[in-house]
Amino acid sequence: MTTKIVNVAVGVIKKNNAIFICKRANEQHQGGLWEFPGGKVEAGESVFAALKRELSEEVGITIHSSSQLMVIEHDYGDKCVKLDIHVVSNFSGEAHGAEGQPSEWVAINELSNYEFPAANAEIIEKIHARYA
């Protein structure tokens, strides 16, 4: 049996030397951990369109452009994900937990002090290498 891979558009929202992160609800997959916001890419939807939709819904911003940071495939055992990660620094609106989730701006050098899902370790390394 082949496990279905869930395609996810992920936004590393960057302003100055800080990144915006949100905490996953306890009942979600990898619940209680911090994440870079985003969500599932729907059938027929581009990664940018999914990112634009998800970041509007989740954090209340309108993105104008993004640049790809990396793509990661990760098998959690119960779910496989393909994360298409984009840096978003060209946006309007004020990022906040639009769905009531805890959220905050975190200095890039402080990201490692937060507990993220395993797949995000590579993202944090790449952010440090590029921006720290």
C-alpha positions as CSV (number, residue, x, y, z in Angstrom):
1,M,0.0,0.0,0.0
2,T,1.3,3.4,-1.0
3,T,0.8,6.3,1.4
4,K,-0.8,9.3,-0.1
5,I,1.5,12.4,-0.1
6,V,-0.2,15.6,1.0
7,N,1.1,18.6,-0.9
8,V,1.5,21.6,1.4
9,A,2.3,25.3,0.6
10,V,4.3,26.8,3.5
11,G,5.0,30.4,4.1
12,V,8.1,31.6,5.9
13,I,6.7,35.1,6.5
14,K,9.7,37.4,7.1
15,K,9.7,41.0,8.3
16,N,13.1,42.6,9.1
17,N,14.9,40.0,11.1
18,A,11.9,38.1,12.4
19,I,9.7,35.2,11.2
20,F,6.0,34.8,11.9
21,I,5.0,31.4,13.4
22,C,1.8,29.8,14.6
23,K,1.0,27.1,17.1
24,R,-0.9,24.1,15.8
25,A,-4.1,23.1,17.6
26,N,-3.7,20.1,19.9
27,E,-6.2,18.0,17.8
28,Q,-4.3,18.6,14.5
29,H,-1.6,16.3,13.1
30,Q,1.6,17.3,15.0
31,G,-0.7,19.3,17.3
32,G,0.8,21.6,20.0
33,L,3.9,22.3,17.9
34,W,4.9,25.6,16.3
35,E,4.8,25.9,12.5
36,F,5.3,28.1,9.6
37,P,1.7,28.8,8.3
38,G,0.3,27.4,5.2
39,G,-1.9,24.5,4.1
40,K,-2.9,21.9,1.6
41,V,-2.6,22.6,-2.2
42,E,-5.9,21.7,-3.7
43,A,-6.3,19.8,-7.0
44,G,-5.6,22.2,-9.9
45,E,-4.3,24.9,-7.7
46,S,-0.8,26.4,-8.0
47,V,1.5,26.5,-5.0
48,F,1.4,30.3,-5.0
49,A,-2.5,30.4,-5.2
50,A,-2.6,27.9,-2.3
51,L,-0.2,30.0,-0.3
52,K,-2.1,33.2,-1.0
53,R,-5.4,31.6,0.0
54,E,-4.0,29.9,3.1
55,L,-2.1,32.9,4.5
56,S,-5.2,35.1,4.0
57,E,-7.3,32.6,5.9
58,E,-4.8,31.7,8.7
59,V,-2.9,34.9,9.3
60,G,-4.9,37.6,7.6
61,I,-2.3,38.9,5.2
62,T,-2.3,39.3,1.4
63,I,0.9,38.2,-0.3
64,H,2.1,39.9,-3.4
65,S,5.0,37.7,-4.2
66,S,7.1,34.9,-2.8
67,S,10.3,33.1,-3.6
68,Q,10.9,29.4,-3.2
69,L,13.2,28.5,-0.3
70,M,13.1,24.7,-0.7
71,V,11.0,21.5,-1.1
72,I,11.0,18.8,1.5
73,E,9.3,15.4,1.5
74,H,8.8,13.9,5.0
75,D,7.3,10.7,6.2
76,Y,5.8,10.9,9.7
77,G,4.7,7.3,9.6
78,D,1.0,8.1,9.7
79,K,1.2,10.8,7.0
80,C,3.6,11.8,4.2
81,V,4.0,15.4,3.3
82,K,5.6,17.4,0.5
83,L,6.3,20.8,1.8
84,D,6.8,23.5,-0.9
85,I,8.3,26.3,1.3
86,H,8.3,29.9,0.1
87,V,9.7,33.1,1.7
88,V,7.1,35.8,1.9
89,S,8.4,39.3,2.6
90,N,6.2,41.2,0.1
91,F,2.7,41.3,1.7
92,S,0.1,43.7,3.1
93,G,-1.9,43.4,6.3
94,E,-0.7,42.6,9.8
95,A,0.0,39.0,10.5
96,H,-2.0,37.5,13.4
97,G,-3.6,34.2,14.4
98,A,-6.8,34.8,12.3
99,E,-8.2,31.5,13.4
100,G,-7.6,32.1,17.1
101,Q,-4.3,30.2,17.2
102,P,-1.4,31.5,19.2
103,S,1.1,33.2,17.0
104,E,4.1,35.5,17.2
105,W,7.0,37.2,15.5
106,V,10.2,35.4,16.4
107,A,13.8,36.7,15.8
108,I,15.5,34.3,13.4
109,N,18.2,33.4,15.9
110,E,15.5,32.4,18.4
111,L,13.6,29.9,16.1
112,S,15.5,26.9,17.5
113,N,14.0,27.7,21.0
114,Y,10.5,26.6,19.7
115,E,9.3,23.1,19.2
116,F,8.4,22.4,15.5
117,P,7.4,19.2,13.7
118,A,10.5,17.1,12.6
119,A,10.2,18.2,8.9
120,N,10.8,21.8,9.9
121,A,14.3,21.3,11.2
122,E,15.7,21.6,7.6
123,I,13.6,24.8,7.1
124,I,15.1,26.4,10.2
125,E,18.6,25.4,9.2
126,K,18.1,26.9,5.7
127,I,16.6,30.2,7.3
128,H,19.6,30.4,9.6
129,A,22.1,29.8,6.7
130,R,20.4,32.4,4.5
131,Y,19.4,35.2,6.9
132,A,21.2,34.8,10.3
